[in-house]
Structure formats: structure tokens, C-alpha cells
Amino acid sequence: MKKMFTRLAGWMVCLLPLTGFAETRDLLKGAALAEFREVAQWRGVSEVSAVAEKCEFELKGEGKILVNSTTKDKTLPYLMTKEEFGDVKIELEFMVPKGSNAGVYVMGRYEIQILDSFGKEKVGSGDLGGLYSRHDKARPQGRQNYEGTPPKVNAAKAPGEWQTMEIVFRAPRFEESGKKRKDAIFEKVLVNGQLVQENVATTGHTQSAPFEGDAKSGPIAIQGDHGPIAIRSYKVTPLEDPEPARLAELDAYWKEVSRAVKEGDFAAYQGTCHPKGVLVAGGKKACYPLAQALNRWKTEFTDTKAGDIEASVDFRFSHRYGDTQTAHESGVFLYTQRKKNAEPIEEYIAFESLLVKEDGKWLAIMEYQIKAVTKEEWDKIQP
């Protein structure tokens, strides 16, 4: 069983929810502009309608429907929330007239485009539901706009109709030093109930963002200077960080691996491994299917279960990266084996493991046993 602990896999007993929700803020519950930073010209009206074949609104009365203007006005400001958000769910109900252009800048940095894209057969990142491109004047001519992700489908309704947008967003993550370790991600974007973006990352702020660079949080901004937009429902829900629940699942996975080794439970141990898993043996400079290694280890599991061998494996992690469906775990594991009437043998192995989550279960798709290390290296890592 000696290096069988090396197996990497994922057995998940702990099915904790990965997306927690805090209290939803209805930003139009009170006065129309009460939840927003003070700006000129944005206001609340009671009725709004689009003028046929024109980039223009007709407005009536005072109320809670947010509007920026009746016509396009390049001097209009962005409408920003007073509160700042990191991980967040945004739900909008909006209307634009023919040819109008706006956008939702999450954290004031990353734009999901709002555009009259009705009827277009080919859509790009600048169309409704697109993650807008980034821009860098220092790049070669013709390549200054980069990244950007078009919507999966054109879900746009006709101008003058009320439309919906739902955004689930994860803010970038940073090391303690301040260095960014994970880009901002749009987990999903729905337009009129249709999925237009899924797990799409952006490496930095998009074009025309009111704030540059990355941050842990920021206000949500609605673009106002590219064309008229009306908003009659605007709800924001802060999301809990999914990382603690994800790590709790992974901790439960490694605990099950340790239990299976200690009790000689081969079936459970095998169940933590992906059928197409790969084992990389750094010392031997070899790579082969994990199933092949399992066949070799089976006898040792049998001996352990019979009481002829005592075995254990413990893990300490120096890095734990991933999302709700993938995990890259690296650190050192300690494998201890003791045969009857013999002194225990301890091995400290530096390793990296790649896991995927399938059908609610973590499974090891790759394990890289890098090399043997000293107890000192083990002691450097916090349990």
C-alpha cells in the first residue's frame, strides 16, 4: 500500500451548499434614488414608453422607474449604488429604445452589455448579455480590443419591451500580499431567462469602466451616457464566499481517504478515484493510469483489513486552488506503514492533486507524487 495513499480522488460525503445567499436588497423599495450615489439627471418616473423607430423615451409622472434621459446624452453620469459589493447576484428588469446602449458594471469594473440587439443573427461581446472587451492602447493596431465574450444566444426582445437580466458574479481573489490569485468570474448571466454566459472570467476591468484595476469590492454601476435606459426592478443579493464550504467538502474527502487506508477499505478508496485518473510518479519519471496502481495496492489493503499491516496517511496543504467543480491541492502527505513485529516506516511525499466534481462527488483525476521530502518540510506546513 506504500504509495497507494497517493491516489487522489474524491469521495464526497459532505454535500454542503456552495452558494449561500444573504439578504436581498430591493434598491427601488423606497424613493427611486435612495440607494444610489447622488448624480444629476437620473430620476424616478411613473410611466415610460419607447418612441417607435427612435432612440428616445416618453416619460410621465414621478415614481420608482429609474431613467437617465429621454434621448442619448454623452454628458450623463453612471448611476452607482451607495453600497459596495464583492460576490453578488444582480436582478434587473429594464427597457431600452431602438438603437440604445447601456451596461451593468459589476464592482464598477466589469461590464455585461445592455444593447438593442433585437433580431441580430450574429452577436459579439458588445451585444446584449456580452461580457464587454478590454482595451489597451499599447497593443498593436487592430488588437487593442481583446478578451470579451459574446452571449451564447441572442436573447434580446424588441426595443420598447421590458426585459430581464440576472447576473451571478464572483469577485477576484487576492493573496495576503495583495497579489491577485484568481480573476473575476461571471458564474452565469441570464437574459430573458436564457443562459448567455457561464463561468466566464475577465482578467481586468473592461472598456469605459468608471474604476480601473481589480479590487475586492465596489459599487454596481449602470452606464448612462450611451443611450436611454429605464429600470423598473433592481435587486441585489450579496453572496457568501463559497470557499469555506468547498474546503469543508475537500477536507471530508481527504478524511475519507485516510479512513479507507487505515481500515483497509479498498472499495471506498477506489471510489475516491476517477475512472480515468492518472498517477504521475516524479521519482520514477513515470506516468500511468491510476487504475493500474490500484491493482497493485489491493493486496496491501487486504493485508491491512486482515490486521497483518497497520497503515495510515495524513495530509497537509500548502496551496488549495479551485472553484465549485475543480480543485488543485498541493502539499505533503505522511504515509506510515507497520508490519507485524517490525518498526514503522514513515515517508513524507510532496504531492499535487487535481480533482473534479462529478454528480456531487469529488474524484481524483490526477496525482503527481513529486518527490520524497524531510520531516522538516512537513513541519513547515500548518496542519
VOKOL-536745 format. One record per residue (C-alpha): residue number from 1; chain; x negated, y negated, z negated. Coordinates in Angstrom, 1 decimal, decimal comma. Example, Ala and Ser with C-alpha at 12.3 -4.5 7.8 and 13.67 -1.06 7.14 Angstrom:
[node 1; "A"; [-12,3; 4,5; -7,8]] [node 2; "A"; [-13,7; 1,1; -7,1]] 
//
This chain:
[node 1; "A"; [0,0; 0,0; 0,0]] [node 2; "A"; [-3,1; -2,0; -0,3]] [node 3; "A"; [-2,3; -4,7; 2,2]] [node 4; "A"; [1,2; -4,0; 2,6]] [node 5; "A"; [2,1; -6,9; 0,4]] [node 6; "A"; [1,0; -8,7; 3,5]] [node 7; "A"; [4,2; -8,1; 5,0]] [node 8; "A"; [6,0; -11,3; 5,3]] [node 9; "A"; [9,6; -11,1; 5,7]] [node 10; "A"; [12,8; -12,4; 4,4]] [node 11; "A"; [15,4; -10,7; 2,4]] [node 12; "A"; [17,8; -13,3; 1,1]] [node 13; "A"; [20,0; -12,5; -1,8]] [node 14; "A"; [20,3; -16,1; -2,8]] [node 15; "A"; [22,7; -17,8; -0,4]] [node 16; "A"; [22,7; -21,4; -1,7]] [node 17; "A"; [24,3; -24,1; 0,4]] [node 18; "A"; [21,6; -26,1; 2,3]] [node 19; "A"; [23,7; -29,2; 2,9]] [node 20; "A"; [25,0; -30,9; -0,1]] [node 21; "A"; [27,3; -34,0; 0,1]] [node 22; "A"; [27,5; -36,9; -2,2]] [node 23; "A"; [30,5; -39,3; -2,4]] [node 24; "A"; [31,7; -40,6; 0,9]] [node 25; "A"; [31,7; -44,4; 1,3]] [node 26; "A"; [34,6; -45,8; 3,3]] [node 27; "A"; [32,9; -49,0; 4,5]] [node 28; "A"; [36,2; -50,5; 5,6]] [node 29; "A"; [38,2; -49,7; 2,4]] [node 30; "A"; [38,0; -53,3; 1,1]] [node 31; "A"; [37,5; -56,5; 3,0]] [node 32; "A"; [36,2; -55,9; 6,5]] [node 33; "A"; [32,7; -57,2; 5,9]] [node 34; "A"; [32,4; -56,5; 2,2]] [node 35; "A"; [29,9; -53,6; 2,6]] [node 36; "A"; [27,7; -55,3; 5,1]] [node 37; "A"; [24,9; -57,9; 5,0]] [node 38; "A"; [26,1; -61,4; 5,9]] [node 39; "A"; [26,0; -62,2; 9,6]] [node 40; "A"; [27,5; -64,7; 12,0]] [node 41; "A"; [30,4; -63,9; 14,3]] [node 42; "A"; [31,2; -60,3; 13,3]] [node 43; "A"; [34,7; -60,3; 11,8]] [node 44; "A"; [37,8; -58,3; 11,0]] [node 45; "A"; [40,9; -58,3; 13,2]] [node 46; "A"; [44,2; -56,6; 13,1]] [node 47; "A"; [44,5; -55,6; 16,8]] [node 48; "A"; [42,0; -55,1; 19,6]] [node 49; "A"; [42,5; -54,1; 23,2]] [node 50; "A"; [40,2; -53,9; 26,2]] [node 51; "A"; [40,8; -56,1; 29,3]] [node 52; "A"; [41,2; -53,9; 32,3]] [node 53; "A"; [38,1; -53,7; 34,5]] [node 54; "A"; [36,2; -56,3; 32,4]] [node 55; "A"; [33,6; -56,1; 29,7]] [node 56; "A"; [36,0; -58,0; 27,5]] [node 57; "A"; [38,3; -57,6; 24,5]] [node 58; "A"; [41,6; -59,3; 23,5]] [node 59; "A"; [41,8; -59,8; 19,7]] [node 60; "A"; [44,7; -60,6; 17,4]] [node 61; "A"; [45,1; -61,5; 13,7]] [node 62; "A"; [42,9; -60,8; 10,7]] [node 63; "A"; [42,3; -57,3; 9,4]] [node 64; "A"; [39,9; -54,5; 9,0]] [node 65; "A"; [38,9; -53,6; 12,5]] [node 66; "A"; [35,3; -54,8; 12,9]] [node 67; "A"; [34,4; -56,6; 16,1]] [node 68; "A"; [31,4; -58,6; 17,2]] [node 69; "A"; [32,8; -60,6; 20,1]] [node 70; "A"; [35,3; -60,8; 22,9]] [node 71; "A"; [32,5; -60,8; 25,6]] [node 72; "A"; [28,8; -60,0; 25,8]] [node 73; "A"; [26,7; -62,4; 23,9]] [node 74; "A"; [22,9; -61,8; 23,6]] [node 75; "A"; [22,7; -64,0; 20,5]] [node 76; "A"; [24,8; -61,8; 18,3]] [node 77; "A"; [23,1; -60,0; 15,4]] [node 78; "A"; [23,1; -56,4; 14,3]] [node 79; "A"; [25,6; -55,5; 11,7]] [node 80; "A"; [23,8; -53,8; 8,8]] [node 81; "A"; [25,0; -52,0; 5,7]] [node 82; "A"; [24,1; -53,5; 2,4]] [node 83; "A"; [23,2; -50,1; 1,1]] [node 84; "A"; [20,2; -48,2; 2,4]] [node 85; "A"; [20,4; -44,5; 3,3]] [node 86; "A"; [18,0; -41,6; 4,0]] [node 87; "A"; [19,6; -38,3; 4,7]] [node 88; "A"; [23,1; -39,2; 5,8]] [node 89; "A"; [26,3; -38,3; 7,6]] [node 90; "A"; [28,0; -41,1; 9,6]] [node 91; "A"; [31,5; -41,0; 10,9]] [node 92; "A"; [32,7; -43,8; 13,3]] [node 93; "A"; [35,8; -44,5; 15,3]] [node 94; "A"; [35,0; -47,1; 17,9]] [node 95; "A"; [36,1; -48,7; 21,2]] [node 96; "A"; [34,2; -50,4; 24,0]] [node 97; "A"; [35,5; -52,1; 27,1]] [node 98; "A"; [34,3; -51,3; 30,6]] [node 99; "A"; [30,5; -51,5; 31,0]] [node 100; "A"; [29,9; -52,3; 27,4]] [node 101; "A"; [26,8; -51,2; 25,5]] [node 102; "A"; [26,0; -50,8; 21,8]] [node 103; "A"; [24,3; -48,3; 19,5]] [node 104; "A"; [24,1; -46,9; 16,0]] [node 105; "A"; [20,6; -47,4; 14,5]] [node 106; "A"; [20,2; -44,9; 11,6]] [node 107; "A"; [17,9; -46,4; 9,0]] [node 108; "A"; [17,8; -49,4; 11,3]] [node 109; "A"; [15,2; -47,5; 13,4]] [node 110; "A"; [16,6; -44,5; 15,3]] [node 111; "A"; [19,4; -45,2; 17,8]] [node 112; "A"; [22,2; -43,0; 19,0]] [node 113; "A"; [23,6; -44,8; 22,0]] [node 114; "A"; [27,1; -46,1; 22,5]] [node 115; "A"; [27,9; -46,9; 26,1]] [node 116; "A"; [30,8; -46,9; 28,5]] [node 117; "A"; [29,6; -43,6; 30,2]] [node 118; "A"; [33,1; -42,6; 31,3]] [node 119; "A"; [33,1; -40,4; 34,5]] [node 120; "A"; [29,3; -40,2; 34,9]] [node 121; "A"; [28,2; -36,9; 36,3]] [node 122; "A"; [24,6; -37,2; 35,3]] [node 123; "A"; [23,7; -38,7; 31,9]] [node 124; "A"; [20,5; -39,8; 30,3]] [node 125; "A"; [19,2; -40,9; 26,9]] [node 126; "A"; [20,8; -44,3; 27,5]] [node 127; "A"; [24,3; -42,8; 27,8]] [node 128; "A"; [26,9; -42,3; 25,1]] [node 129; "A"; [25,6; -39,8; 22,5]] [node 130; "A"; [22,0; -40,0; 23,8]] [node 131; "A"; [19,0; -40,4; 21,4]] [node 132; "A"; [17,6; -43,5; 22,9]] [node 133; "A"; [14,0; -43,6; 24,2]] [node 134; "A"; [11,0; -45,1; 22,6]] [node 135; "A"; [8,9; -47,8; 24,2]] [node 136; "A"; [5,2; -48,7; 24,3]] [node 137; "A"; [3,8; -51,5; 26,5]] [node 138; "A"; [0,4; -50,0; 26,1]] [node 139; "A"; [1,3; -46,9; 28,0]] [node 140; "A"; [0,8; -46,7; 31,8]] [node 141; "A"; [3,3; -48,4; 34,1]] [node 142; "A"; [6,3; -46,2; 34,7]] [node 143; "A"; [5,7; -44,2; 31,5]] [node 144; "A"; [6,3; -47,0; 28,9]] [node 145; "A"; [9,6; -45,4; 28,0]] [node 146; "A"; [9,2; -42,0; 26,5]] [node 147; "A"; [10,9; -39,4; 24,5]] [node 148; "A"; [14,6; -40,0; 24,3]] [node 149; "A"; [17,1; -37,1; 24,6]] [node 150; "A"; [20,2; -37,2; 26,8]] [node 151; "A"; [23,5; -35,8; 25,4]] [node 152; "A"; [24,2; -32,2; 26,1]] [node 153; "A"; [27,5; -33,2; 27,7]] [node 154; "A"; [29,3; -36,4; 28,8]] [node 155; "A"; [32,0; -36,6; 26,2]] [node 156; "A"; [32,9; -40,2; 26,9]] [node 157; "A"; [36,5; -41,3; 27,1]] [node 158; "A"; [37,7; -44,1; 29,3]] [node 159; "A"; [36,9; -47,7; 28,3]] [node 160; "A"; [39,6; -49,1; 26,0]] [node 161; "A"; [40,3; -45,8; 24,3]] [node 162; "A"; [39,4; -45,1; 20,7]] [node 163; "A"; [36,5; -42,6; 20,4]] [node 164; "A"; [34,8; -40,8; 17,6]] [node 165; "A"; [31,2; -40,2; 16,7]] [node 166; "A"; [29,7; -38,0; 13,9]] [node 167; "A"; [26,0; -38,1; 13,1]] [node 168; "A"; [24,2; -35,8; 10,6]] [node 169; "A"; [20,7; -37,2; 10,1]] [node 170; "A"; [17,6; -36,2; 8,1]] [node 171; "A"; [15,1; -38,9; 7,3]] [node 172; "A"; [11,3; -38,4; 7,9]] [node 173; "A"; [9,4; -36,7; 5,1]] [node 174; "A"; [6,1; -38,0; 3,6]] [node 175; "A"; [3,2; -36,7; 1,7]] [node 176; "A"; [2,4; -38,2; -1,7]] [node 177; "A"; [-0,3; -40,2; 0,1]] [node 178; "A"; [2,3; -41,8; 2,3]] [node 179; "A"; [1,3; -39,9; 5,4]] [node 180; "A"; [4,3; -38,7; 7,4]] [node 181; "A"; [4,6; -34,9; 7,5]] [node 182; "A"; [7,9; -34,5; 9,2]] [node 183; "A"; [9,7; -36,6; 11,8]] [node 184; "A"; [13,3; -37,9; 11,6]] [node 185; "A"; [15,8; -35,3; 12,8]] [node 186; "A"; [19,3; -35,6; 14,1]] [node 187; "A"; [20,7; -32,3; 13,0]] [node 188; "A"; [23,8; -32,8; 15,0]] [node 189; "A"; [25,7; -35,6; 16,8]] [node 190; "A"; [29,3; -35,1; 17,9]] [node 191; "A"; [31,1; -37,4; 20,3]] [node 192; "A"; [34,9; -37,0; 20,5]] [node 193; "A"; [34,5; -33,6; 18,8]] [node 194; "A"; [31,9; -32,3; 21,3]] [node 195; "A"; [28,3; -31,4; 20,3]] [node 196; "A"; [25,9; -33,8; 22,2]] [node 197; "A"; [22,7; -33,5; 20,1]] [node 198; "A"; [21,4; -30,6; 17,9]] [node 199; "A"; [18,2; -30,6; 15,8]] [node 200; "A"; [16,5; -33,3; 17,9]] [node 201; "A"; [13,5; -35,1; 16,4]] [node 202; "A"; [12,1; -38,5; 17,1]] [node 203; "A"; [8,5; -39,4; 16,3]] [node 204; "A"; [9,3; -43,0; 15,5]] [node 205; "A"; [11,6; -46,0; 16,0]] [node 206; "A"; [13,5; -46,3; 19,2]] [node 207; "A"; [13,7; -49,3; 21,5]] [node 208; "A"; [15,3; -52,5; 20,2]] [node 209; "A"; [15,3; -51,2; 16,6]] [node 210; "A"; [15,6; -54,0; 14,1]] [node 211; "A"; [12,9; -52,3; 12,0]] [node 212; "A"; [9,7; -50,7; 13,2]] [node 213; "A"; [7,7; -47,8; 11,9]] [node 214; "A"; [9,0; -45,0; 9,7]] [node 215; "A"; [10,4; -45,2; 6,2]] [node 216; "A"; [12,2; -43,0; 3,6]] [node 217; "A"; [15,4; -45,0; 3,9]] [node 218; "A"; [17,0; -48,0; 5,5]] [node 219; "A"; [20,3; -49,7; 6,4]] [node 220; "A"; [22,6; -48,4; 9,1]] [node 221; "A"; [22,8; -51,0; 11,9]] [node 222; "A"; [25,3; -51,5; 14,7]] [node 223; "A"; [23,9; -53,2; 17,8]] [node 224; "A"; [25,9; -56,4; 18,6]] [node 225; "A"; [24,0; -58,2; 21,4]] [node 226; "A"; [24,6; -55,8; 24,3]] [node 227; "A"; [28,3; -55,9; 24,6]] [node 228; "A"; [31,6; -55,9; 22,7]] [node 229; "A"; [32,4; -53,1; 20,3]] [node 230; "A"; [35,3; -52,5; 17,9]] [node 231; "A"; [35,1; -50,2; 14,9]] [node 232; "A"; [38,3; -49,2; 13,0]] [node 233; "A"; [36,9; -46,4; 10,9]] [node 234; "A"; [33,4; -46,3; 9,4]] [node 235; "A"; [32,4; -43,7; 6,8]] [node 236; "A"; [29,0; -42,9; 5,4]] [node 237; "A"; [28,1; -39,9; 3,2]] [node 238; "A"; [24,7; -39,6; 1,6]] [node 239; "A"; [23,4; -36,1; 1,9]] [node 240; "A"; [21,4; -34,2; -0,7]] [node 241; "A"; [17,9; -33,1; 0,2]] [node 242; "A"; [18,2; -29,5; 1,4]] [node 243; "A"; [14,6; -28,7; 0,5]] [node 244; "A"; [15,2; -27,6; -3,2]] [node 245; "A"; [17,9; -25,1; -2,1]] [node 246; "A"; [15,8; -23,9; 0,8]] [node 247; "A"; [12,8; -23,3; -1,5]] [node 248; "A"; [15,1; -21,6; -4,0]] [node 249; "A"; [16,1; -19,2; -1,3]] [node 250; "A"; [12,5; -18,6; -0,3]] [node 251; "A"; [11,5; -18,1; -4,0]] [node 252; "A"; [14,2; -15,4; -4,2]] [node 253; "A"; [12,8; -13,8; -1,0]] [node 254; "A"; [9,3; -13,6; -2,4]] [node 255; "A"; [10,6; -12,3; -5,7]] [node 256; "A"; [12,4; -9,5; -3,9]] [node 257; "A"; [9,1; -8,7; -2,0]] [node 258; "A"; [7,3; -8,4; -5,3]] [node 259; "A"; [10,1; -6,3; -6,8]] [node 260; "A"; [10,0; -3,9; -3,9]] [node 261; "A"; [6,3; -3,4; -4,1]] [node 262; "A"; [6,3; -2,9; -7,9]] [node 263; "A"; [9,2; -0,3; -7,7]] [node 264; "A"; [8,1; 1,4; -4,5]] [node 265; "A"; [11,4; 0,4; -2,8]] [node 266; "A"; [10,3; 0,9; 0,8]] [node 267; "A"; [13,8; 0,3; 2,3]] [node 268; "A"; [14,1; -3,1; 0,6]] [node 269; "A"; [10,6; -4,0; 1,6]] [node 270; "A"; [11,2; -3,1; 5,2]] [node 271; "A"; [14,4; -5,1; 5,0]] [node 272; "A"; [12,4; -8,2; 4,5]] [node 273; "A"; [10,6; -7,8; 7,8]] [node 274; "A"; [11,8; -8,9; 11,2]] [node 275; "A"; [12,1; -6,0; 13,6]] [node 276; "A"; [9,7; -7,9; 16,0]] [node 277; "A"; [7,4; -9,1; 13,2]] [node 278; "A"; [3,7; -9,4; 13,8]] [node 279; "A"; [0,8; -8,8; 11,4]] [node 280; "A"; [-2,5; -10,7; 12,0]] [node 281; "A"; [-5,5; -9,3; 10,2]] [node 282; "A"; [-8,1; -12,0; 10,1]] [node 283; "A"; [-10,9; -9,8; 8,6]] [node 284; "A"; [-10,4; -7,2; 11,3]] [node 285; "A"; [-9,7; -9,8; 14,1]] [node 286; "A"; [-6,7; -7,7; 15,0]] [node 287; "A"; [-3,0; -8,3; 15,7]] [node 288; "A"; [-0,3; -5,7; 15,9]] [node 289; "A"; [3,4; -5,1; 15,1]] [node 290; "A"; [4,4; -5,3; 11,5]] [node 291; "A"; [6,4; -2,1; 12,0]] [node 292; "A"; [3,1; -0,3; 12,7]] [node 293; "A"; [1,7; -1,5; 9,3]] [node 294; "A"; [4,9; -0,4; 7,6]] [node 295; "A"; [4,4; 3,1; 8,8]] [node 296; "A"; [1,0; 3,2; 7,2]] [node 297; "A"; [2,2; 1,7; 3,9]] [node 298; "A"; [5,2; 4,1; 3,5]] [node 299; "A"; [3,2; 6,8; 1,7]] [node 300; "A"; [1,9; 4,3; -0,8]] [node 301; "A"; [5,5; 3,2; -1,6]] [node 302; "A"; [6,4; 6,8; -2,1]] [node 303; "A"; [3,5; 7,3; -4,5]] [node 304; "A"; [4,4; 4,2; -6,4]] [node 305; "A"; [8,0; 5,3; -6,8]] [node 306; "A"; [6,8; 8,7; -8,0]] [node 307; "A"; [4,6; 7,0; -10,6]] [node 308; "A"; [1,3; 8,0; -9,1]] [node 309; "A"; [0,4; 4,4; -8,3]] [node 310; "A"; [1,0; 1,1; -10,1]] [node 311; "A"; [1,2; -1,8; -7,7]] [node 312; "A"; [2,1; -5,5; -7,9]] [node 313; "A"; [1,9; -8,6; -5,7]] [node 314; "A"; [2,2; -12,2; -6,7]] [node 315; "A"; [2,2; -15,3; -4,5]] [node 316; "A"; [1,0; -18,9; -4,9]] [node 317; "A"; [1,7; -21,5; -2,2]] [node 318; "A"; [-0,4; -24,5; -1,2]] [node 319; "A"; [1,9; -25,6; 1,7]] [node 320; "A"; [5,6; -24,9; 2,3]] [node 321; "A"; [6,9; -26,4; 5,5]] [node 322; "A"; [10,1; -25,8; 7,4]] [node 323; "A"; [13,8; -26,5; 7,9]] [node 324; "A"; [17,1; -24,7; 7,3]] [node 325; "A"; [16,1; -21,9; 9,8]] [node 326; "A"; [12,3; -21,7; 9,8]] [node 327; "A"; [9,6; -21,6; 7,1]] [node 328; "A"; [5,8; -21,7; 7,3]] [node 329; "A"; [4,4; -20,6; 3,9]] [node 330; "A"; [0,7; -20,6; 3,2]] [node 331; "A"; [-1,4; -19,9; 0,1]] [node 332; "A"; [-3,0; -17,0; -1,7]] [node 333; "A"; [-1,5; -13,7; -2,8]] [node 334; "A"; [-2,8; -11,4; -5,5]] [node 335; "A"; [-2,4; -7,7; -4,9]] [node 336; "A"; [-3,1; -5,3; -7,8]] [node 337; "A"; [-3,2; -1,5; -7,5]] [node 338; "A"; [-4,0; 1,0; -10,1]] [node 339; "A"; [-4,2; 4,8; -9,6]] [node 340; "A"; [-3,9; 7,2; -12,5]] [node 341; "A"; [-7,0; 7,3; -14,7]] [node 342; "A"; [-8,6; 4,5; -12,7]] [node 343; "A"; [-9,4; 0,9; -13,2]] [node 344; "A"; [-7,1; -1,6; -11,5]] [node 345; "A"; [-8,2; -3,2; -8,2]] [node 346; "A"; [-7,4; -6,8; -7,6]] [node 347; "A"; [-7,5; -8,5; -4,2]] [node 348; "A"; [-7,0; -12,2; -3,5]] [node 349; "A"; [-6,0; -12,9; 0,1]] [node 350; "A"; [-5,5; -16,3; 1,7]] [node 351; "A"; [-2,5; -16,0; 4,0]] [node 352; "A"; [0,0; -17,8; 6,2]] [node 353; "A"; [3,6; -16,5; 6,8]] [node 354; "A"; [6,1; -17,6; 9,4]] [node 355; "A"; [9,7; -16,8; 8,5]] [node 356; "A"; [13,0; -17,2; 10,4]] [node 357; "A"; [16,5; -17,2; 9,0]] [node 358; "A"; [19,0; -14,9; 10,8]] [node 359; "A"; [22,5; -14,2; 9,7]] [node 360; "A"; [21,9; -15,9; 6,4]] [node 361; "A"; [18,7; -13,8; 5,7]] [node 362; "A"; [15,1; -14,9; 5,7]] [node 363; "A"; [12,9; -12,5; 7,7]] [node 364; "A"; [9,1; -12,5; 8,2]] [node 365; "A"; [8,3; -12,9; 11,9]] [node 366; "A"; [4,5; -13,3; 11,4]] [node 367; "A"; [2,0; -12,9; 8,7]] [node 368; "A"; [-1,6; -13,9; 9,0]] [node 369; "A"; [-3,9; -12,5; 6,4]] [node 370; "A"; [-6,7; -14,9; 6,8]] [node 371; "A"; [-9,5; -13,6; 4,5]] [node 372; "A"; [-10,3; -12,4; 1,0]] [node 373; "A"; [-10,9; -15,2; -1,4]] [node 374; "A"; [-12,0; -15,6; -5,1]] [node 375; "A"; [-10,0; -15,8; -8,2]] [node 376; "A"; [-11,2; -19,4; -8,4]] [node 377; "A"; [-9,3; -20,2; -5,2]] [node 378; "A"; [-6,2; -18,5; -6,8]] [node 379; "A"; [-6,5; -20,6; -10,0]] [node 380; "A"; [-6,7; -23,8; -8,0]] [node 381; "A"; [-3,1; -23,4; -6,8]] [node 382; "A"; [-0,3; -24,2; -9,2]] [node 383; "A"; [2,0; -21,2; -9,9]] 
//
